[in-house]
Amino acid sequence: MQLKQDDPIARFLEDYERAKIGASFEPSRAALATSSLGGVPSVRYVLVKWVDERGFRIFTNYTSRKARFLDENPRASLAFHWENLGEQVRVEGRV
């Protein structure tokens, strides 16, 4: 039997539910960091629309800078900060 602590998605979802209680801002808000193929970094806030075993999903305009950077360099990082829990969550990987 796999414990939820061993499953990072299940653990994230548990923490996300806790973060929604008493949050002073939208807990699905995350900083998305990308970089161009040439290494030019860029970060902005996005709303994560859903999370499951396939990963984290956001919606964006396909002509935006972040979409262009993700086309050039399909690696990114998300950072959630849940002040009411005193926790941060980082997600890194291939887009």
C-alpha positions as a printed NumPy array, in Angstrom:
array([[  0.   ,   0.   ,   0.   ],
       [  1.393,   3.376,  -0.992],
       [  1.128,   6.131,   1.589],
       [  0.014,   9.566,   0.405],
       [  3.34 ,  10.991,   1.584],
       [  5.006,   8.729,  -1.02 ],
       [  2.792,  10.101,  -3.798],
       [  3.755,  13.729,  -4.505],
       [  0.529,  14.498,  -6.39 ],
       [ -1.679,  13.121,  -3.593],
       [  0.352,  15.05 ,  -1.029],
       [  0.082,  18.251,  -3.086],
       [ -3.698,  17.845,  -3.366],
       [ -4.034,  17.296,   0.399],
       [ -1.953,  20.405,   1.105],
       [ -3.872,  22.392,  -1.517],
       [ -7.174,  21.564,   0.213],
       [ -5.676,  22.719,   3.52 ],
       [ -4.365,  25.916,   1.862],
       [ -7.873,  26.83 ,   0.67 ],
       [ -9.06 ,  27.13 ,   4.276],
       [ -8.544,  30.698,   5.441],
       [ -6.415,  31.703,   2.464],
       [ -6.124,  35.438,   1.896],
       [ -5.515,  34.875,  -1.835],
       [ -6.206,  32.281,  -4.513],
       [ -4.242,  29.142,  -3.472],
       [ -4.013,  27.959,  -7.096],
       [ -1.826,  30.998,  -7.849],
       [  1.737,  30.01 ,  -8.653],
       [  4.815,  31.682, -10.044],
       [  5.707,  30.103, -13.391],
       [  9.358,  30.355, -14.37 ],
       [ 10.447,  29.715, -17.948],
       [ 13.431,  30.589, -20.092],
       [ 14.011,  31.08 , -23.778],
       [ 16.231,  28.724, -25.734],
       [ 18.979,  31.312, -25.26 ],
       [ 18.547,  31.251, -21.479],
       [ 16.593,  34.492, -21.015],
       [ 14.568,  33.917, -17.813],
       [ 11.003,  35.043, -17.243],
       [  8.615,  34.581, -14.345],
       [  4.95 ,  35.488, -13.908],
       [  1.949,  34.405, -11.867],
       [ -0.542,  31.96 , -13.321],
       [ -3.541,  30.058, -11.992],
       [ -3.153,  26.294, -12.019],
       [ -6.466,  24.972, -13.308],
       [ -6.118,  21.332, -12.319],
       [ -3.654,  18.749, -11.077],
       [ -3.645,  14.991, -11.549],
       [ -1.201,  12.136, -12.151],
       [ -0.37 ,  13.627, -15.576],
       [  0.828,  16.88 , -14.037],
       [ -0.118,  20.514, -13.461],
       [ -2.211,  22.399, -16.027],
       [ -2.56 ,  26.08 , -16.741],
       [ -4.344,  27.962, -19.505],
       [ -2.521,  30.612, -21.462],
       [ -2.616,  32.547, -24.692],
       [ -0.59 ,  30.622, -27.286],
       [  0.935,  33.863, -28.555],
       [  2.116,  35.011, -25.109],
       [  5.767,  35.258, -24.138],
       [  5.432,  32.304, -21.766],
       [  3.953,  30.132, -24.516],
       [  6.733,  31.118, -26.92 ],
       [  9.377,  30.348, -24.287],
       [  7.756,  26.978, -23.547],
       [  7.799,  26.141, -27.259],
       [ 11.514,  26.999, -27.417],
       [ 12.494,  25.385, -24.131],
       [  9.881,  22.947, -22.758],
       [ 11.108,  22.984, -19.151],
       [  9.552,  25.096, -16.432],
       [  9.132,  25.521, -12.716],
       [  6.103,  26.425, -10.597],
       [  6.298,  27.827,  -7.08 ],
       [  3.288,  27.967,  -4.77 ],
       [  3.414,  29.937,  -1.516],
       [  0.714,  29.232,   1.032],
       [  1.308,  31.759,   3.8  ],
       [ -1.564,  30.469,   5.939],
       [  0.187,  27.072,   6.09 ],
       [  3.702,  28.455,   6.241],
       [  4.554,  26.248,   3.267],
       [  5.982,  26.515,  -0.21 ],
       [  5.77 ,  23.925,  -2.964],
       [  8.076,  23.758,  -5.973],
       [  7.301,  21.789,  -9.114],
       [  9.925,  21.378, -11.819],
       [  9.97 ,  19.45 , -15.042],
       [  9.213,  19.013, -18.698],
       [  6.176,  20.774, -20.134]])
